[in-house]
Amino acid sequence: MMDYKEKFNEVKSIKIEEELFKKYWRVLKLARTPTRDEFSKIAIVAAAGIMLIGLVGFIIYEIMLVMPK
């Protein structure tokens, strides 16, 4: 048998999940599909960021190979 506190915590948990769902649903209703131009710009910026991070990692790797142990 569930006591009062367990039942209260269960109801409280359901209420929190319902509020969270409502917030997510509001954001999804406002969202829209990007235009081709917006998507292209986002893809270019993301690719440039990935390449920059890769370049920094490669430079660090090369420095570690050259440095004496």
C-alpha positions in Angstrom: 0.0 0.0 0.0 1.3 3.4 -1.0 1.5 6.0 1.8 0.6 9.6 1.4 4.2 10.9 0.7 4.8 8.4 -2.1 1.5 9.3 -3.7 2.2 13.0 -3.4 5.7 12.6 -5.0 4.2 10.6 -7.9 1.5 13.2 -8.6 4.2 16.0 -8.3 6.4 14.1 -10.8 3.5 13.8 -13.3 2.7 17.5 -13.0 6.4 18.4 -13.6 6.5 16.2 -16.7 3.3 17.7 -18.0 4.6 21.2 -17.6 7.9 20.3 -19.3 5.9 18.7 -22.2 3.9 21.9 -22.6 7.0 24.0 -22.8 8.6 21.7 -25.4 5.3 21.6 -27.4 5.2 25.5 -27.5 8.8 25.6 -28.9 7.9 23.0 -31.5 4.9 25.0 -32.6 7.0 28.1 -33.1 9.7 26.2 -35.1 9.8 26.2 -38.9 11.8 24.6 -41.6 14.8 26.8 -42.7 15.0 28.1 -46.2 17.7 26.7 -48.5 19.8 29.9 -48.0 19.7 29.6 -44.2 20.5 25.9 -44.3 23.5 26.5 -46.6 24.9 29.2 -44.3 24.5 27.0 -41.2 26.1 24.1 -43.0 29.1 26.2 -44.1 29.6 27.6 -40.6 29.4 24.1 -39.1 31.9 22.7 -41.6 34.3 25.6 -41.0 34.1 25.0 -37.2 34.8 21.2 -37.7 37.7 21.9 -39.9 39.2 24.5 -37.5 38.9 22.1 -34.6 40.5 19.4 -36.7 43.3 21.7 -37.7 44.0 22.7 -34.1 44.1 19.0 -33.1 46.4 18.1 -36.0 48.8 20.9 -35.0 48.9 19.8 -31.4 49.5 16.2 -32.6 52.4 17.3 -34.8 53.9 19.3 -32.0 53.7 16.3 -29.7 55.6 14.2 -32.3 58.4 16.7 -32.6 58.9 17.4 -28.9 61.5 15.3 -27.2 60.4 12.8 -24.7 
